[in-house]
Amino acid sequence: RIEDDEKLIERVASLLADGKVVGWHQGRFEWGPRALGNRSILANPGRHDMKDIVNVKIKFREPFRPFAPSVLEEKAHEYFDLEHPEKHYPARFMLYVTNVHEDKRDKLPAITHVDGTGRLQTVKKELNPKYYRLIEVVGDATGTPVVLNTSFNLKGEPIVNTPAEAYNSFSKSGMDALVLGNYLVEKKNAQDHDL
């Protein structure tokens, strides 16, 4: 258990920056079709192979399916065609598809769909401060305040609800680490992901 939120966030951001895939289980369950930072599988969107890694080793799903970016609301316009992101209320709920800026696509290959778009989630500090801070620290480590965010479930299963369900999915997949509140579990023999 890591009591200090900031130390936990720094450790998880370091794992993500190093190309690890992390199950993130925080607080109350989100209602709806999207994982918005409380029941999410997170990864570094800057790795060209990360989309394939998450599809093949973790989600066990078709390779053409895209992943969503979670981005700090006030930085969204720097990476996506989204002026005044605070006015795009649906983007907070991952209900908005927009173009990834052409000059940023190389920095975000794992969340850029074949048509150059991303179904982004803008993250507002007041609505999810811990998740916001994680993305902020990832940005400090990688230069890009964006994480790949996909629902915390395996193919054919619902999004996890309880810590036991989260641990079960974690143990059956290629995820490297699991965060349950302030508990961090890392697989002992987690290896670099290669396809």
C-alpha positions, 0 to 999 in steps of 0.5 A: 500500500502506498499511502501518499497519492503523489508517490503512487501516481509517480510510480504508476506514471513511471510504469506507463512511461516505461511502456508497462500496461496498468489496470486502474481501479479507483473509487466508485464504478462508472455508469455507462459504456465508457471507462472514464478513469475509474475502471480503466486499462492504461498504457503509453500512447506514444509507443507504435506497438502499444495498440497491438500489445493491448489488443493481443496480450490484454484485451484479446480482441480484433486488431482494427479496434481503436483505443481512446486517449484521455487528455487534460482538458486544457491541453486537448486543443494542442493535440486534437481539433478541439477549440475551447475543449471546456465547451465540448461537454460530450468529450468528458464522457468519451463521446466525441470523435475528432481529428488528431493534429497531423503533427501530433499523430507520430507522438500518439500512434496507439490512439490515432485511428487509421482515419487520423481520428481519436475518440477522446476523453477530456479530463477535468481536474475538479471531476477526477483529481487523481486521474487528472494528476496521473495524466499530468505526471505522465505528461511530465515524464513523456512530454505528452499529457495523454494516456491510452485508456480502454475499459477494464475488461477482457474480451467478452466480459463486462467492465470490472466492478469489484477489486476481486474482478479487477484482480481476476482480469489482471491475473488472466491477462498481460497487464504488468501492474494493477492499482486498487485504490492505493494498493499497487500490485506488480507482476514479479516477472513482468517482461518488456512487451514484444510482439 
